[in-house]
Amino acid sequence: MAGLLRGVARTAVISGTATAVSNRVSRRQAGRWAQQEAAQQAAYAPPPPPAPVPSPAPAASMEDKLAQLKDLAALKEQGILSDAEFEDQKQRILNS
């Protein structure tokens, strides 16, 4: 009985090792094929179009700034903004 158990255990170890090696080879081949495919696609891909030039933003009117500051104050009162965030956003609005 011990000889049969030893034979089964040896077969299981050999089978497990063969499966692990086979899986590793398959993953390595798939990685190489993916790299080759990416290189081929990059070689045939047209160059990206140039980025559009953003137009300068119009200066915000005083009424717009006041409305933004009121919204900002409401967010602070609701607890959504901390004091530091409120001050940072306020300065951004006033300096725009």
NUBATI-297793 format. One record per atom (N, C-alpha, C): x, y, z; residue number from 1; atom name. Coordinates in pm, 1 decimal. Example, Ala and Ser with C-alpha at 12.3 -4.5 7.8 and 13.67 -1.06 7.14 Angstrom:
% residues 2
@u=1319.0	v=-569.0	w=780.0	num=1	atome=N
@u=1230.0	v=-450.0	w=780.0	num=1	atome=CA
@u=1320.0	v=-330.0	w=780.0	num=1	atome=C
@u=1285.0	v=-225.0	w=708.0	num=2	atome=N
@u=1367.0	v=-106.0	w=714.0	num=2	atome=CA
@u=1290.0	v=3.0	w=787.0	num=2	atome=C
% end
This chain:
% residues 96
@u=82.0	v=-118.9	w=0.0	num=1	atome=N
@u=0.0	v=0.0	w=0.0	num=1	atome=CA
@u=86.9	v=126.1	w=0.0	num=1	atome=C
@u=198.2	v=122.1	w=74.3	num=2	atome=N
@u=286.1	v=238.5	w=81.8	num=2	atome=CA
@u=347.0	v=267.9	w=-54.3	num=2	atome=C
@u=378.7	v=163.0	w=-130.3	num=3	atome=N
@u=436.0	v=182.6	w=-264.0	num=3	atome=CA
@u=335.5	v=248.1	w=-357.4	num=3	atome=C
@u=212.5	v=211.9	w=-348.8	num=4	atome=N
@u=107.6	v=271.0	w=-431.8	num=4	atome=CA
@u=87.2	v=417.7	w=-395.7	num=4	atome=C
@u=87.1	v=448.4	w=-266.3	num=5	atome=N
@u=70.3	v=586.6	w=-221.4	num=5	atome=CA
@u=188.4	v=672.5	w=-265.7	num=5	atome=C
@u=309.1	v=615.9	w=-257.5	num=6	atome=N
@u=427.9	v=689.2	w=-301.6	num=6	atome=CA
@u=421.3	v=716.4	w=-451.6	num=6	atome=C
@u=374.8	v=621.4	w=-529.7	num=7	atome=N
@u=362.1	v=639.3	w=-674.4	num=7	atome=CA
@u=259.4	v=746.4	w=-709.8	num=7	atome=C
@u=148.4	v=747.7	w=-638.1	num=8	atome=N
@u=44.3	v=847.7	w=-661.9	num=8	atome=CA
@u=97.8	v=986.4	w=-625.4	num=8	atome=C
@u=169.3	v=996.5	w=-513.4	num=9	atome=N
@u=223.8	v=1125.5	w=-470.7	num=9	atome=CA
@u=326.0	v=1175.6	w=-572.2	num=9	atome=C
@u=412.8	v=1087.6	w=-621.9	num=10	atome=N
@u=512.5	v=1127.3	w=-721.6	num=10	atome=CA
@u=444.8	v=1176.1	w=-848.6	num=10	atome=C
@u=341.7	v=1107.3	w=-891.0	num=11	atome=N
@u=268.4	v=1146.3	w=-1011.8	num=11	atome=CA
@u=203.2	v=1283.5	w=-992.3	num=11	atome=C
@u=148.9	v=1308.6	w=-874.1	num=12	atome=N
@u=85.2	v=1437.2	w=-847.0	num=12	atome=CA
@u=187.1	v=1550.4	w=-849.7	num=12	atome=C
@u=306.1	v=1528.8	w=-794.1	num=13	atome=N
@u=410.4	v=1631.2	w=-793.9	num=13	atome=CA
@u=456.7	v=1659.4	w=-935.4	num=13	atome=C
@u=479.6	v=1555.5	w=-1013.6	num=14	atome=N
@u=525.3	v=1573.6	w=-1151.2	num=14	atome=CA
@u=418.3	v=1644.6	w=-1233.5	num=14	atome=C
@u=294.6	v=1605.6	w=-1214.5	num=15	atome=N
@u=184.8	v=1667.7	w=-1288.9	num=15	atome=CA
@u=169.8	v=1815.3	w=-1250.4	num=15	atome=C
@u=178.6	v=1846.2	w=-1122.6	num=16	atome=N
@u=167.7	v=1984.0	w=-1078.3	num=16	atome=CA
@u=280.6	v=2070.4	w=-1131.3	num=16	atome=C
@u=401.7	v=2015.7	w=-1131.8	num=17	atome=N
@u=516.6	v=2089.9	w=-1184.3	num=17	atome=CA
@u=500.3	v=2115.3	w=-1333.8	num=17	atome=C
@u=457.9	v=2014.3	w=-1406.4	num=18	atome=N
@u=438.9	v=2029.4	w=-1550.7	num=18	atome=CA
@u=332.6	v=2134.3	w=-1580.6	num=18	atome=C
@u=225.5	v=2136.0	w=-1503.2	num=19	atome=N
@u=119.3	v=2234.9	w=-1522.9	num=19	atome=CA
@u=170.6	v=2375.8	w=-1495.6	num=19	atome=C
@u=247.2	v=2391.7	w=-1388.1	num=20	atome=N
@u=300.9	v=2523.9	w=-1353.6	num=20	atome=CA
@u=394.2	v=2574.4	w=-1462.9	num=20	atome=C
@u=480.7	v=2487.8	w=-1513.9	num=21	atome=N
@u=573.9	v=2527.8	w=-1619.1	num=21	atome=CA
@u=497.7	v=2562.9	w=-1746.3	num=21	atome=C
@u=399.0	v=2483.2	w=-1780.2	num=22	atome=N
@u=319.6	v=2507.7	w=-1900.0	num=22	atome=CA
@u=246.9	v=2642.6	w=-1890.4	num=22	atome=C
@u=189.6	v=2670.5	w=-1775.3	num=23	atome=N
@u=120.0	v=2798.6	w=-1757.1	num=23	atome=CA
@u=215.6	v=2915.9	w=-1767.8	num=23	atome=C
@u=336.0	v=2900.9	w=-1712.6	num=24	atome=N
@u=433.4	v=3010.0	w=-1718.9	num=24	atome=CA
@u=476.0	v=3035.8	w=-1862.6	num=24	atome=C
@u=498.7	v=2930.4	w=-1938.1	num=25	atome=N
@u=536.5	v=2945.8	w=-2078.9	num=25	atome=CA
@u=424.0	v=3012.8	w=-2156.3	num=25	atome=C
@u=300.9	v=2974.7	w=-2130.1	num=26	atome=N
@u=186.4	v=3035.2	w=-2199.1	num=26	atome=CA
@u=174.8	v=3183.7	w=-2167.6	num=26	atome=C
@u=193.3	v=3219.8	w=-2040.7	num=27	atome=N
@u=186.5	v=3361.5	w=-2003.6	num=27	atome=CA
@u=299.4	v=3440.9	w=-2069.6	num=27	atome=C
@u=418.2	v=3383.4	w=-2073.8	num=28	atome=N
@u=531.6	v=3452.4	w=-2135.2	num=28	atome=CA
@u=507.2	v=3473.4	w=-2284.4	num=28	atome=C
@u=455.7	v=3371.9	w=-2352.1	num=29	atome=N
@u=425.3	v=3385.3	w=-2495.1	num=29	atome=CA
@u=317.4	v=3490.2	w=-2518.5	num=29	atome=C
@u=214.6	v=3489.8	w=-2436.0	num=30	atome=N
@u=107.2	v=3587.9	w=-2451.5	num=30	atome=CA
@u=161.2	v=3729.1	w=-2431.4	num=30	atome=C
@u=251.3	v=3745.9	w=-2335.5	num=31	atome=N
@u=311.6	v=3877.5	w=-2313.4	num=31	atome=CA
@u=394.5	v=3922.5	w=-2432.4	num=31	atome=C
@u=470.5	v=3831.4	w=-2490.6	num=32	atome=N
@u=551.9	v=3865.7	w=-2607.7	num=32	atome=CA
@u=463.0	v=3901.3	w=-2726.6	num=32	atome=C
@u=356.4	v=3825.0	w=-2744.9	num=33	atome=N
@u=266.6	v=3853.2	w=-2857.2	num=33	atome=CA
@u=198.9	v=3988.0	w=-2837.6	num=33	atome=C
@u=162.2	v=4020.0	w=-2713.9	num=34	atome=N
@u=98.3	v=4148.8	w=-2686.9	num=34	atome=CA
@u=195.4	v=4263.7	w=-2715.3	num=34	atome=C
@u=323.4	v=4247.1	w=-2679.8	num=35	atome=N
@u=423.1	v=4350.7	w=-2707.3	num=35	atome=CA
@u=442.3	v=4368.4	w=-2857.6	num=35	atome=C
@u=448.6	v=4258.2	w=-2930.2	num=36	atome=N
@u=465.2	v=4266.7	w=-3074.8	num=36	atome=CA
@u=345.4	v=4334.7	w=-3139.8	num=36	atome=C
@u=226.8	v=4300.1	w=-3094.2	num=37	atome=N
@u=105.8	v=4359.5	w=-3150.1	num=37	atome=CA
@u=99.8	v=4509.1	w=-3121.1	num=37	atome=C
@u=138.0	v=4548.6	w=-2998.7	num=38	atome=N
@u=138.5	v=4690.3	w=-2963.5	num=38	atome=CA
@u=240.1	v=4766.9	w=-3047.0	num=38	atome=C
@u=355.3	v=4705.8	w=-3071.8	num=39	atome=N
@u=457.7	v=4771.5	w=-3153.5	num=39	atome=CA
@u=409.8	v=4787.7	w=-3297.5	num=39	atome=C
@u=341.1	v=4686.5	w=-3350.0	num=40	atome=N
@u=289.8	v=4695.6	w=-3486.8	num=40	atome=CA
@u=181.5	v=4802.3	w=-3496.6	num=40	atome=C
@u=94.6	v=4808.3	w=-3398.4	num=41	atome=N
@u=-11.7	v=4908.8	w=-3400.6	num=41	atome=CA
@u=46.3	v=5048.9	w=-3388.2	num=41	atome=C
@u=149.9	v=5063.9	w=-3307.1	num=42	atome=N
@u=212.4	v=5195.0	w=-3291.6	num=42	atome=CA
@u=280.4	v=5237.9	w=-3421.0	num=42	atome=C
@u=335.1	v=5140.7	w=-3495.5	num=43	atome=N
@u=404.2	v=5173.0	w=-3620.3	num=43	atome=CA
@u=305.4	v=5219.0	w=-3727.1	num=43	atome=C
@u=183.4	v=5167.9	w=-3723.7	num=44	atome=N
@u=85.1	v=5199.0	w=-3827.8	num=44	atome=CA
@u=-16.0	v=5305.7	w=-3784.9	num=44	atome=C
@u=-9.3	v=5348.7	w=-3661.8	num=45	atome=N
@u=-107.3	v=5445.9	w=-3613.0	num=45	atome=CA
@u=-73.6	v=5585.5	w=-3665.8	num=45	atome=C
@u=-175.4	v=5658.4	w=-3709.9	num=46	atome=N
@u=-148.8	v=5795.1	w=-3756.3	num=46	atome=CA
@u=-113.4	v=5884.1	w=-3637.6	num=46	atome=C
@u=-38.6	v=5990.3	w=-3662.1	num=47	atome=N
@u=-4.1	v=6078.5	w=-3549.9	num=47	atome=CA
@u=-128.9	v=6147.4	w=-3496.3	num=47	atome=C
@u=-130.4	v=6174.8	w=-3367.6	num=48	atome=N
@u=-249.2	v=6239.0	w=-3309.1	num=48	atome=CA
@u=-263.9	v=6380.7	w=-3362.3	num=48	atome=C
@u=-388.0	v=6427.4	w=-3375.3	num=49	atome=N
@u=-408.6	v=6564.6	w=-3424.0	num=49	atome=CA
@u=-356.3	v=6664.2	w=-3321.3	num=49	atome=C
@u=-316.5	v=6781.1	w=-3367.5	num=50	atome=N
@u=-266.1	v=6880.7	w=-3271.9	num=50	atome=CA
@u=-377.4	v=6925.6	w=-3177.5	num=50	atome=C
@u=-337.9	v=6956.6	w=-3057.4	num=51	atome=N
@u=-434.5	v=6999.6	w=-2956.9	num=51	atome=CA
@u=-485.1	v=7139.1	w=-2992.0	num=51	atome=C
@u=-614.8	v=7163.3	w=-2975.8	num=52	atome=N
@u=-667.0	v=7296.6	w=-3005.4	num=52	atome=CA
@u=-611.9	v=7398.0	w=-2905.4	num=52	atome=C
@u=-590.6	v=7515.7	w=-2954.4	num=53	atome=N
@u=-540.3	v=7622.9	w=-2869.7	num=53	atome=CA
@u=-658.2	v=7680.4	w=-2791.8	num=53	atome=C
@u=-650.8	v=7675.7	w=-2657.9	num=54	atome=N
@u=-763.8	v=7728.8	w=-2579.9	num=54	atome=CA
@u=-769.5	v=7880.8	w=-2591.5	num=54	atome=C
@u=-890.8	v=7928.9	w=-2605.6	num=55	atome=N
@u=-907.5	v=8073.8	w=-2613.2	num=55	atome=CA
@u=-903.0	v=8130.0	w=-2471.4	num=55	atome=C
@u=-851.3	v=8249.9	w=-2456.3	num=56	atome=N
@u=-844.9	v=8305.8	w=-2320.9	num=56	atome=CA
@u=-985.3	v=8327.8	w=-2265.6	num=56	atome=C
@u=-1000.0	v=8297.0	w=-2139.8	num=57	atome=N
@u=-1130.1	v=8311.4	w=-2075.8	num=57	atome=CA
@u=-1161.1	v=8459.7	w=-2057.6	num=57	atome=C
@u=-1284.7	v=8499.1	w=-2084.0	num=58	atome=N
@u=-1319.2	v=8639.6	w=-2063.7	num=58	atome=CA
@u=-1314.2	v=8673.6	w=-1915.4	num=58	atome=C
@u=-1278.7	v=8795.4	w=-1886.7	num=59	atome=N
@u=-1271.9	v=8838.8	w=-1747.2	num=59	atome=CA
@u=-1411.4	v=8833.0	w=-1686.5	num=59	atome=C
@u=-1418.2	v=8777.7	w=-1568.2	num=60	atome=N
@u=-1547.3	v=8765.2	w=-1502.0	num=60	atome=CA
@u=-1593.0	v=8902.1	w=-1452.6	num=60	atome=C
@u=-1719.5	v=8926.6	w=-1469.4	num=61	atome=N
@u=-1773.5	v=9054.1	w=-1422.7	num=61	atome=CA
@u=-1787.3	v=9049.4	w=-1270.3	num=61	atome=C
@u=-1804.2	v=9164.0	w=-1211.2	num=62	atome=N
@u=-1817.1	v=9173.1	w=-1066.1	num=62	atome=CA
@u=-1941.2	v=9096.8	w=-1018.9	num=62	atome=C
@u=-2048.5	v=9099.3	w=-1097.8	num=63	atome=N
@u=-2170.5	v=9027.7	w=-1060.7	num=63	atome=CA
@u=-2146.1	v=8876.8	w=-1058.2	num=63	atome=C
@u=-2070.3	v=8827.4	w=-1156.8	num=64	atome=N
@u=-2037.7	v=8684.9	w=-1160.1	num=64	atome=CA
@u=-1954.3	v=8646.0	w=-1038.3	num=64	atome=C
@u=-1857.7	v=8731.0	w=-1004.4	num=65	atome=N
@u=-1772.9	v=8703.4	w=-889.1	num=65	atome=CA
@u=-1855.1	v=8700.9	w=-760.5	num=65	atome=C
@u=-1947.1	v=8795.1	w=-746.3	num=66	atome=N
@u=-2030.9	v=8797.6	w=-626.7	num=66	atome=CA
@u=-2118.2	v=8672.8	w=-616.5	num=66	atome=C
@u=-2173.1	v=8630.2	w=-729.2	num=67	atome=N
@u=-2255.6	v=8508.9	w=-730.1	num=67	atome=CA
@u=-2171.7	v=8387.1	w=-691.2	num=67	atome=C
@u=-2049.2	v=8379.3	w=-743.2	num=68	atome=N
@u=-1961.8	v=8267.5	w=-709.1	num=68	atome=CA
@u=-1925.2	v=8269.6	w=-561.4	num=68	atome=C
@u=-1899.0	v=8388.7	w=-508.4	num=69	atome=N
@u=-1864.5	v=8399.9	w=-366.5	num=69	atome=CA
@u=-1981.9	v=8360.3	w=-277.9	num=69	atome=C
@u=-2103.9	v=8395.9	w=-319.4	num=70	atome=N
@u=-2222.4	v=8356.5	w=-241.9	num=70	atome=CA
@u=-2239.0	v=8204.9	w=-242.3	num=70	atome=C
@u=-2218.7	v=8143.4	w=-357.8	num=71	atome=N
@u=-2226.9	v=7997.0	w=-366.3	num=71	atome=CA
@u=-2119.7	v=7932.8	w=-278.5	num=71	atome=C
@u=-2001.3	v=7990.7	w=-281.4	num=72	atome=N
@u=-1890.0	v=7939.6	w=-202.9	num=72	atome=CA
@u=-1920.6	v=7949.4	w=-53.3	num=72	atome=C
@u=-1977.8	v=8062.4	w=-11.1	num=73	atome=N
@u=-2013.4	v=8080.7	w=129.4	num=73	atome=CA
@u=-2120.0	v=7979.8	w=171.9	num=73	atome=C
@u=-2213.5	v=7951.7	w=82.9	num=74	atome=N
@u=-2318.3	v=7853.8	w=114.6	num=74	atome=CA
@u=-2256.7	v=7714.5	w=133.5	num=74	atome=C
@u=-2159.8	v=7679.6	w=50.2	num=75	atome=N
@u=-2093.9	v=7550.0	w=63.9	num=75	atome=CA
@u=-2017.8	v=7541.8	w=196.7	num=75	atome=C
@u=-1957.2	v=7651.3	w=236.2	num=76	atome=N
@u=-1884.2	v=7652.9	w=362.8	num=76	atome=CA
@u=-1980.7	v=7638.1	w=479.9	num=76	atome=C
@u=-2095.1	v=7708.3	w=474.5	num=77	atome=N
@u=-2193.8	v=7700.2	w=581.8	num=77	atome=CA
@u=-2250.6	v=7559.1	w=594.4	num=77	atome=C
@u=-2261.8	v=7488.3	w=483.2	num=78	atome=N
@u=-2313.6	v=7351.2	w=484.8	num=78	atome=CA
@u=-2209.3	v=7252.1	w=533.9	num=78	atome=C
@u=-2085.3	v=7297.5	w=547.9	num=79	atome=N
@u=-1979.8	v=7208.8	w=595.5	num=79	atome=CA
@u=-1911.7	v=7130.8	w=484.9	num=79	atome=C
@u=-1940.8	v=7164.1	w=361.0	num=80	atome=N
@u=-1880.4	v=7093.9	w=248.4	num=80	atome=CA
@u=-1735.9	v=7138.3	w=228.8	num=80	atome=C
@u=-1709.6	v=7267.2	w=252.3	num=81	atome=N
@u=-1575.2	v=7321.6	w=238.1	num=81	atome=CA
@u=-1516.6	v=7353.3	w=375.1	num=81	atome=C
@u=-1387.0	v=7326.6	w=390.3	num=82	atome=N
@u=-1318.3	v=7366.4	w=512.6	num=82	atome=CA
@u=-1280.3	v=7514.1	w=500.3	num=82	atome=C
@u=-1231.8	v=7571.0	w=610.1	num=83	atome=N
@u=-1191.5	v=7711.6	w=607.5	num=83	atome=CA
@u=-1079.1	v=7734.6	w=507.0	num=83	atome=C
@u=-982.8	v=7642.2	w=503.2	num=84	atome=N
@u=-869.2	v=7657.6	w=412.0	num=84	atome=CA
@u=-914.9	v=7648.1	w=266.5	num=84	atome=C
@u=-1004.7	v=7553.8	w=237.6	num=85	atome=N
@u=-1055.6	v=7540.3	w=101.1	num=85	atome=CA
@u=-1135.2	v=7664.0	w=60.4	num=85	atome=C
@u=-1213.3	v=7715.5	w=154.0	num=86	atome=N
@u=-1292.1	v=7835.0	w=126.5	num=86	atome=CA
@u=-1201.8	v=7952.9	w=92.5	num=86	atome=C
@u=-1097.1	v=7973.5	w=174.1	num=87	atome=N
@u=-1005.6	v=8084.6	w=149.8	num=87	atome=CA
@u=-933.4	v=8069.5	w=16.9	num=87	atome=C
@u=-891.5	v=7947.5	w=-14.4	num=88	atome=N
@u=-821.6	v=7922.1	w=-140.6	num=88	atome=CA
@u=-912.2	v=7953.7	w=-259.6	num=88	atome=C
@u=-1034.6	v=7904.5	w=-256.1	num=89	atome=N
@u=-1127.3	v=7928.2	w=-366.9	num=89	atome=CA
@u=-1166.9	v=8075.9	w=-376.6	num=89	atome=C
@u=-1180.5	v=8140.5	w=-261.7	num=90	atome=N
@u=-1215.7	v=8282.9	w=-259.3	num=90	atome=CA
@u=-1105.7	v=8364.6	w=-328.4	num=90	atome=C
@u=-980.2	v=8334.5	w=-297.3	num=91	atome=N
@u=-868.9	v=8405.9	w=-358.6	num=91	atome=CA
@u=-864.9	v=8380.9	w=-510.5	num=91	atome=C
@u=-895.1	v=8258.0	w=-551.3	num=92	atome=N
@u=-897.5	v=8228.1	w=-694.6	num=92	atome=CA
@u=-1003.7	v=8309.9	w=-766.7	num=92	atome=C
@u=-1119.3	v=8322.8	w=-702.5	num=93	atome=N
@u=-1228.8	v=8400.4	w=-763.5	num=93	atome=CA
@u=-1192.1	v=8547.8	w=-770.1	num=93	atome=C
@u=-1139.7	v=8598.4	w=-661.5	num=94	atome=N
@u=-1107.7	v=8741.6	w=-657.0	num=94	atome=CA
@u=-991.0	v=8777.4	w=-748.5	num=94	atome=C
@u=-899.6	v=8686.6	w=-771.0	num=95	atome=N
@u=-783.9	v=8714.2	w=-857.4	num=95	atome=CA
@u=-811.7	v=8687.8	w=-1005.4	num=95	atome=C
@u=-927.3	v=8633.9	w=-1036.4	num=96	atome=N
@u=-957.0	v=8605.7	w=-1177.8	num=96	atome=CA
@u=-1009.6	v=8728.8	w=-1249.0	num=96	atome=C
% end
